[in-house]
């Protein structure tokens, strides 16, 4: 049986190169329609919409 009493390892995610890391993440978000790439209307767009029947 594994021993779970050990301390958790702290992981640090860093980038040693400047300008690295976001292009692949943004490509994934666009492909999976996450964040700004989703088709869902934003709250600001919903608030500015004219009411029905006008």
VOGU-3710 file (C-alpha; in Angstrom, 3 decimals, decimal comma):
1> xxxxxxxxxx> 0,000/0,000/0,000  1,416/3,445/-0,894  2,516/5,790/1,866  0,442/8,994/1,643  1,859/10,580/4,795  4,682/12,350/2,907  4,557/16,083/2,212  3,159/17,168/-1,120  5,675/18,253/-3,718  5,336/21,876/-4,723
11> xxxxxxxxxx> 5,404/22,293/-8,464  6,610/25,497/-10,026  5,702/26,281/-13,598  8,062/28,779/-15,151  9,245/29,724/-18,572  12,911/30,508/-19,057  12,337/31,923/-22,524  10,634/35,271/-23,051  7,498/35,134/-25,221  6,975/31,416/-24,859
21> xxxxxxxxxx> 3,933/29,489/-23,794  0,697/31,185/-24,813  0,395/30,397/-28,521  -0,219/26,686/-28,032  -2,571/27,391/-25,144  -4,556/29,871/-27,262  -4,691/27,402/-30,150  -6,118/24,772/-27,788  -8,690/27,265/-26,439  -9,752/28,200/-29,968
31> xxxxxxxxxx> -10,075/24,548/-30,999  -12,120/23,667/-27,894  -14,097/26,950/-27,881  -12,961/28,104/-24,444  -12,742/31,650/-23,098  -12,993/34,417/-25,680  -13,319/31,824/-28,472  -16,669/30,459/-27,263  -19,878/31,332/-29,086  -21,576/32,343/-25,824
41> xxxxxxxxxx> -22,523/36,023/-25,671  -20,694/38,115/-23,111  -22,479/39,870/-20,239  -21,788/43,306/-21,768  -23,486/42,207/-25,014  -26,522/40,933/-23,097  -26,923/44,175/-21,143  -26,845/46,348/-24,278  -29,430/44,260/-26,112  -32,803/45,900/-26,862
51> xxxx> -35,752/44,413/-24,976  -38,143/42,115/-26,827  -41,189/43,692/-28,482  -39,596/47,005/-29,362
//
